[in-house]
Amino acid sequence: MNGFAEKIDLTRLNREQFVQVLETLHMLGDTGAGIELSSLSTQVLVDIVRRASKEQLKSIADHPELRAVFLDEIFARMSHHFLPERAKHVDFVVSWRFSDGDGEDGFDRFQTVIEDGVCVSSADLARTPDTTITVSVDDFIRMATGNAAVAAMFVTGKVKVKGEYAPAVRFSSYFDIPKPSGA
């Protein structure tokens, strides 16, 4: 599966074809075929995002099922890429708000808690956040896969922060995100 991103030239697919490839991959996972997004390595997902156009990533954000699948997949992988040695003595809660969602006030929401050297993310919003980050799903996918300059996204207003600003700025430094291949 690690050659997946190289075997399909995503740049030649239009938005609809790109969605069809991802829908098929997701459907195969649902049928138990053993081929699914969750079975792809993080490196492959990073490379898929790197090769995808902005329009293709927007098509993921606009597709209710793929949007949920990608968000769930990214948040499920956070704890696997967490570097506790970089987050010593760090305890904070980040609430994520994703625009154009189905949740309260039109946002999809997740929460990430870093506490006692552990990182846990979920859609459970039981904790009071120290920081709330609002971002579009397509920009978040690019950020979470190392395919966007996070600092530039803060400066240009693509990422909005409410509450403590410092944890939001340092957040990505607590994770080992694979670098896009060939970039």
C-alpha positions, 0 to 999 in steps of 0.5 A: 500500500505504500506505493498507492500515492505514486501509482495514482496520479492525483493531479490528473483527476478532477474533483469528482474523480478524486472523490470517487477514488476516496469513496471507493477506498472508504467503501472497500474498508466498510465491506471488510476488503482490508483496503481502507484509509485507516490501513494506509500509513501516515506517510501515504496520507501525507503524500496523497494530501501533498499531491492533491490540489486545493480544489481536490482537498476542498472536495473532501471538506465538502463531502459529508462522509469523507470529511468525517472520515478524514477528520476522524483519521487525523485525530485518531493518529494524533496520539501515535505521532505525539512526542511526550518528551517535547511536551513535558510539563505541558497540560492544555486542552485545545478545542477545534472548530471546523467551519461548514459542519453539521454540528452546533452553530455550523461547526464540526468539533473535536477536542485534543487534551495533552496532559501528563505526557499523554495526548488524547483526541476525540469528538467528546467536548467534556473539557473546558478548553484553554484554546479554541482553534477555528479553521476550515477542514481543507486547511486543517488537513493540509496543516495536520499532514505537514503540507502547509506553513502553519505560521503563515496560516495564523498570520493570514487569518486562515487559523483563528485562535480564541483563548491562550495563543501560545499553546496553539502556536506550539501545538505542532511541535509536540508531534512527529509529522512525516515530511511529504515525500519528494517535497 
